[in-house]
Amino acid sequence: MDAEYAPGDIFEFDVESESGSSDFLQFLTFYVAQNLYAVEILETHEILKPTLLTRLPNAAPEVLGVMNLRGNIIPVVDLCKKFTGAYAPVEESTRIIVITVNGRYTGLMVHRISEVARITEDTLEGTEMRHMSNQYVRAVGRSGEHIFLILNLEQLCSTGD
């Protein structure tokens, strides 16, 4: 069952499993278009409602602009534009997930947050599965009946794209 998060919700991420060990992996799952994606909870800094962005001249089409988050200038990427070529409409459920990659912040605009999935490593499938692009996806996870693509954030946020 998907948990719906409302504006102003505070997220506390428990990185320990119920038994006290770290046998479980935790992922923040979210929708882009009709597809379910995920990032590791430890790579997630903050979840925000959309805010006013400053456009950048000559930026890649998927880079919507930059925002100021407590003195940090953070680029915001529309994942829908990056993955499908079409801009995502900003709706009530739209969120910006601020992630940390190599000590740098990036905002990812997504359609909606789904849940925090707790899974074991044996439920992950690698991208070595046939006919699967590993350009932006590093693994496939399963949580209950849901299948989600785990993003390769280093590749996604690289400037050599």
HELIX and SHEET records of a PDB file:
HELIX    1   1 ILE A   41  GLU A   43  5                                   3    
HELIX    2   2 LEU A   79  THR A   84  1                                   6    
HELIX    3   3 GLU A  121  THR A  123  5                                   3    
HELIX    4   4 LEU A  153  LEU A  156  1                                   4    
SHEET    1   A 6 ARG A 112  THR A 120  0                                        
SHEET    2   A 6 PHE A  24  VAL A  32 -1                                        
SHEET    3   A 6 ASN A  35  GLU A  40 -1                                        
SHEET    4   A 6 HIS A 146  LEU A 151  1                                        
SHEET    5   A 6 VAL A 137  SER A 143 -1                                        
SHEET    6   A 6 GLU A 125  GLY A 126 -1                                        
SHEET    1   B 5 THR A  44  LEU A  48  0                                        
SHEET    2   B 5 ARG A  95  VAL A 101 -1                                        
SHEET    3   B 5 ARG A 104  VAL A 110 -1                                        
SHEET    4   B 5 ASN A  72  ASP A  78  1                                        
SHEET    5   B 5 VAL A  63  LEU A  69 -1                                        
END                                                                             
